[in-house]
Amino acid sequence: MKLLRLEFYKCRRRKIALVCAAVLAAQLFWFWVVLSRQSAEEMQQGWMLMLYNFAVVDAIMLPVATAVLASRSCEIEHKGCTLKLLETAASPAQLYRAKLLWGALTLGGLLALRGAILVCIGVTLGFPGEVPTTRIILFTVLTWAVSVTLYLLQQGLSLRYANQAPALICGIFGSFAGLMSMLLPSFVQRMVPWSYYGLLSLTGMNWNPTTHDTWFYWFWPPVTNFVLLACWAILFFVIGRTLFVRKEV
């Protein structure tokens, strides 16, 4: 707990709140643009429309967001002899876990706030039907799980390299990969860790090419997707932790 408090203390002037606010504002602006293009009939599917579009925007924005958060947290350790000083008081494995927990809590706070805002938007705009509270909570938890998995990758890169460019480039690449993979078959998507925002989405979409009508539906992702996401998380954790523990400081 002391190391975790230290992480929050070190990041208090790293403008983390500003980064989270920018991500949230960009996502809400995206959804506002989407809503402005919907007909009254399409708005009848408001809750499903909302969760479907946020799954898409997550695949675009959250890979970069996780890269920035990991970089802001880890780049300070490369300055001076910070890592060497820290490792006199704690083991590298403990430092790695503290940073990972900091990232998981930060992402959890961001996504929990967004979930509350989504409910407020739906109620304010009068989306038909009851508020799908359970689905929104589950959507938030699944989004958090994918984001933490990607954060494991980004933290490993940010701790390994003093120059944060490789980690940030990886995040930018992930945004393109996550979006483009949605156009590919599911077996290909499963080989791309950034595509799990779409693979674990709780809504699907059908489109009629003749009438140009669009309708959404609820569905539950296959268990295989959850298992594979866990495998990606374990892989990133083991590799990132091993590289950091063996890193010379």
Contacts in CASP RR format, 6 or more apart in sequence:
PFRMAT RR
TARGET T0000
AUTHOR 0000-0000-0000
METHOD contacts of the structure
MODEL  1
MKLLRLEFYKCRRRKIALVCAAVLAAQLFWFWVVLSRQSAEEMQQGWMLM
LYNFAVVDAIMLPVATAVLASRSCEIEHKGCTLKLLETAASPAQLYRAKL
LWGALTLGGLLALRGAILVCIGVTLGFPGEVPTTRIILFTVLTWAVSVTL
YLLQQGLSLRYANQAPALICGIFGSFAGLMSMLLPSFVQRMVPWSYYGLL
SLTGMNWNPTTHDTWFYWFWPPVTNFVLLACWAILFFVIGRTLFVRKEV
3 90 0 8 1.000
3 94 0 8 1.000
3 95 0 8 1.000
3 97 0 8 1.000
3 98 0 8 1.000
4 98 0 8 1.000
4 101 0 8 1.000
4 102 0 8 1.000
6 98 0 8 1.000
7 73 0 8 1.000
7 98 0 8 1.000
7 99 0 8 1.000
7 101 0 8 1.000
7 102 0 8 1.000
8 102 0 8 1.000
10 73 0 8 1.000
10 76 0 8 1.000
11 72 0 8 1.000
11 73 0 8 1.000
11 102 0 8 1.000
14 72 0 8 1.000
14 73 0 8 1.000
14 76 0 8 1.000
15 72 0 8 1.000
16 69 0 8 1.000
16 72 0 8 1.000
16 106 0 8 1.000
19 65 0 8 1.000
19 68 0 8 1.000
19 69 0 8 1.000
19 72 0 8 1.000
20 65 0 8 1.000
20 106 0 8 1.000
20 110 0 8 1.000
23 61 0 8 1.000
23 62 0 8 1.000
23 65 0 8 1.000
23 110 0 8 1.000
24 110 0 8 1.000
24 113 0 8 1.000
24 114 0 8 1.000
24 117 0 8 1.000
26 61 0 8 1.000
27 54 0 8 1.000
27 57 0 8 1.000
27 58 0 8 1.000
27 61 0 8 1.000
27 114 0 8 1.000
28 117 0 8 1.000
30 53 0 8 1.000
30 57 0 8 1.000
31 50 0 8 1.000
31 53 0 8 1.000
31 54 0 8 1.000
31 57 0 8 1.000
31 121 0 8 1.000
34 49 0 8 1.000
34 53 0 8 1.000
35 43 0 8 1.000
35 125 0 8 1.000
38 49 0 8 1.000
42 49 0 8 1.000
42 214 0 8 1.000
43 49 0 8 1.000
43 125 0 8 1.000
43 127 0 8 1.000
44 128 0 8 1.000
45 215 0 8 1.000
45 216 0 8 1.000
46 122 0 8 1.000
46 125 0 8 1.000
46 127 0 8 1.000
46 128 0 8 1.000
47 122 0 8 1.000
47 127 0 8 1.000
47 129 0 8 1.000
47 131 0 8 1.000
47 132 0 8 1.000
47 135 0 8 1.000
48 203 0 8 1.000
48 204 0 8 1.000
48 216 0 8 1.000
48 217 0 8 1.000
48 218 0 8 1.000
49 216 0 8 1.000
50 118 0 8 1.000
50 121 0 8 1.000
50 122 0 8 1.000
50 127 0 8 1.000
51 135 0 8 1.000
51 136 0 8 1.000
51 139 0 8 1.000
51 201 0 8 1.000
51 202 0 8 1.000
51 203 0 8 1.000
52 201 0 8 1.000
52 203 0 8 1.000
52 204 0 8 1.000
52 205 0 8 1.000
52 216 0 8 1.000
54 118 0 8 1.000
54 139 0 8 1.000
55 139 0 8 1.000
55 143 0 8 1.000
55 197 0 8 1.000
55 198 0 8 1.000
55 201 0 8 1.000
55 203 0 8 1.000
56 179 0 8 1.000
56 182 0 8 1.000
56 197 0 8 1.000
56 198 0 8 1.000
58 143 0 8 1.000
58 146 0 8 1.000
58 147 0 8 1.000
58 197 0 8 1.000
58 198 0 8 1.000
59 175 0 8 1.000
59 178 0 8 1.000
59 179 0 8 1.000
59 181 0 8 1.000
59 182 0 8 1.000
59 194 0 8 1.000
59 195 0 8 1.000
59 197 0 8 1.000
59 198 0 8 1.000
60 175 0 8 1.000
60 178 0 8 1.000
60 179 0 8 1.000
61 175 0 8 1.000
62 143 0 8 1.000
62 146 0 8 1.000
62 147 0 8 1.000
62 150 0 8 1.000
62 197 0 8 1.000
63 150 0 8 1.000
63 171 0 8 1.000
63 172 0 8 1.000
63 174 0 8 1.000
63 175 0 8 1.000
63 177 0 8 1.000
63 178 0 8 1.000
63 194 0 8 1.000
64 168 0 8 1.000
64 171 0 8 1.000
64 172 0 8 1.000
64 174 0 8 1.000
64 175 0 8 1.000
65 110 0 8 1.000
65 147 0 8 1.000
66 107 0 8 1.000
66 147 0 8 1.000
66 150 0 8 1.000
66 151 0 8 1.000
66 154 0 8 1.000
66 171 0 8 1.000
67 154 0 8 1.000
67 167 0 8 1.000
67 168 0 8 1.000
67 170 0 8 1.000
67 171 0 8 1.000
67 172 0 8 1.000
68 168 0 8 1.000
69 103 0 8 1.000
69 106 0 8 1.000
69 107 0 8 1.000
69 151 0 8 1.000
69 154 0 8 1.000
70 103 0 8 1.000
70 151 0 8 1.000
70 154 0 8 1.000
70 155 0 8 1.000
70 156 0 8 1.000
70 157 0 8 1.000
70 158 0 8 1.000
70 167 0 8 1.000
71 154 0 8 1.000
71 158 0 8 1.000
71 164 0 8 1.000
71 167 0 8 1.000
71 168 0 8 1.000
73 99 0 8 1.000
73 102 0 8 1.000
73 103 0 8 1.000
73 155 0 8 1.000
73 158 0 8 1.000
74 99 0 8 1.000
74 155 0 8 1.000
74 156 0 8 1.000
74 158 0 8 1.000
74 159 0 8 1.000
74 164 0 8 1.000
75 158 0 8 1.000
75 162 0 8 1.000
75 164 0 8 1.000
76 82 0 8 1.000
77 83 0 8 1.000
77 86 0 8 1.000
77 159 0 8 1.000
78 162 0 8 1.000
81 249 0 8 1.000
83 95 0 8 1.000
83 247 0 8 1.000
83 249 0 8 1.000
84 249 0 8 1.000
86 95 0 8 1.000
87 95 0 8 1.000
87 249 0 8 1.000
90 98 0 8 1.000
91 245 0 8 1.000
92 244 0 8 1.000
92 245 0 8 1.000
92 247 0 8 1.000
93 241 0 8 1.000
93 245 0 8 1.000
95 244 0 8 1.000
96 155 0 8 1.000
96 159 0 8 1.000
96 240 0 8 1.000
96 241 0 8 1.000
96 244 0 8 1.000
96 245 0 8 1.000
99 155 0 8 1.000
99 159 0 8 1.000
100 151 0 8 1.000
100 152 0 8 1.000
100 155 0 8 1.000
100 237 0 8 1.000
103 148 0 8 1.000
103 151 0 8 1.000
103 155 0 8 1.000
104 144 0 8 1.000
104 148 0 8 1.000
104 151 0 8 1.000
107 144 0 8 1.000
107 147 0 8 1.000
107 148 0 8 1.000
107 151 0 8 1.000
108 144 0 8 1.000
111 140 0 8 1.000
111 143 0 8 1.000
111 144 0 8 1.000
111 147 0 8 1.000
112 140 0 8 1.000
114 140 0 8 1.000
115 136 0 8 1.000
115 140 0 8 1.000
118 136 0 8 1.000
119 131 0 8 1.000
119 133 0 8 1.000
119 136 0 8 1.000
122 131 0 8 1.000
123 131 0 8 1.000
135 202 0 8 1.000
135 218 0 8 1.000
138 202 0 8 1.000
139 201 0 8 1.000
139 202 0 8 1.000
142 200 0 8 1.000
142 202 0 8 1.000
143 197 0 8 1.000
143 200 0 8 1.000
145 200 0 8 1.000
145 229 0 8 1.000
145 233 0 8 1.000
146 196 0 8 1.000
146 197 0 8 1.000
146 200 0 8 1.000
146 229 0 8 1.000
148 233 0 8 1.000
149 193 0 8 1.000
149 196 0 8 1.000
149 229 0 8 1.000
149 232 0 8 1.000
149 233 0 8 1.000
149 236 0 8 1.000
150 171 0 8 1.000
150 193 0 8 1.000
150 194 0 8 1.000
152 233 0 8 1.000
152 236 0 8 1.000
152 237 0 8 1.000
152 240 0 8 1.000
153 170 0 8 1.000
153 193 0 8 1.000
153 236 0 8 1.000
154 167 0 8 1.000
154 170 0 8 1.000
154 171 0 8 1.000
155 240 0 8 1.000
156 167 0 8 1.000
156 236 0 8 1.000
156 239 0 8 1.000
156 240 0 8 1.000
156 243 0 8 1.000
156 244 0 8 1.000
157 166 0 8 1.000
157 167 0 8 1.000
157 170 0 8 1.000
158 164 0 8 1.000
158 167 0 8 1.000
159 240 0 8 1.000
159 243 0 8 1.000
159 244 0 8 1.000
159 247 0 8 1.000
160 240 0 8 1.000
160 243 0 8 1.000
160 244 0 8 1.000
160 247 0 8 1.000
161 167 0 8 1.000
174 194 0 8 1.000
175 194 0 8 1.000
177 192 0 8 1.000
177 194 0 8 1.000
177 195 0 8 1.000
178 192 0 8 1.000
178 194 0 8 1.000
178 195 0 8 1.000
178 197 0 8 1.000
181 188 0 8 1.000
181 189 0 8 1.000
181 192 0 8 1.000
181 194 0 8 1.000
181 195 0 8 1.000
182 189 0 8 1.000
182 195 0 8 1.000
182 198 0 8 1.000
186 199 0 8 1.000
189 195 0 8 1.000
189 196 0 8 1.000
189 198 0 8 1.000
189 199 0 8 1.000
190 199 0 8 1.000
190 224 0 8 1.000
190 225 0 8 1.000
190 228 0 8 1.000
193 232 0 8 1.000
193 236 0 8 1.000
196 225 0 8 1.000
196 228 0 8 1.000
196 229 0 8 1.000
196 232 0 8 1.000
199 221 0 8 1.000
199 225 0 8 1.000
199 229 0 8 1.000
200 221 0 8 1.000
200 225 0 8 1.000
200 226 0 8 1.000
200 229 0 8 1.000
201 221 0 8 1.000
202 218 0 8 1.000
202 219 0 8 1.000
202 220 0 8 1.000
202 221 0 8 1.000
203 216 0 8 1.000
203 217 0 8 1.000
203 218 0 8 1.000
203 219 0 8 1.000
204 216 0 8 1.000
204 217 0 8 1.000
204 218 0 8 1.000
204 219 0 8 1.000
205 214 0 8 1.000
205 215 0 8 1.000
205 216 0 8 1.000
205 217 0 8 1.000
206 214 0 8 1.000
206 215 0 8 1.000
206 216 0 8 1.000
206 217 0 8 1.000
207 213 0 8 1.000
207 214 0 8 1.000
208 214 0 8 1.000
END
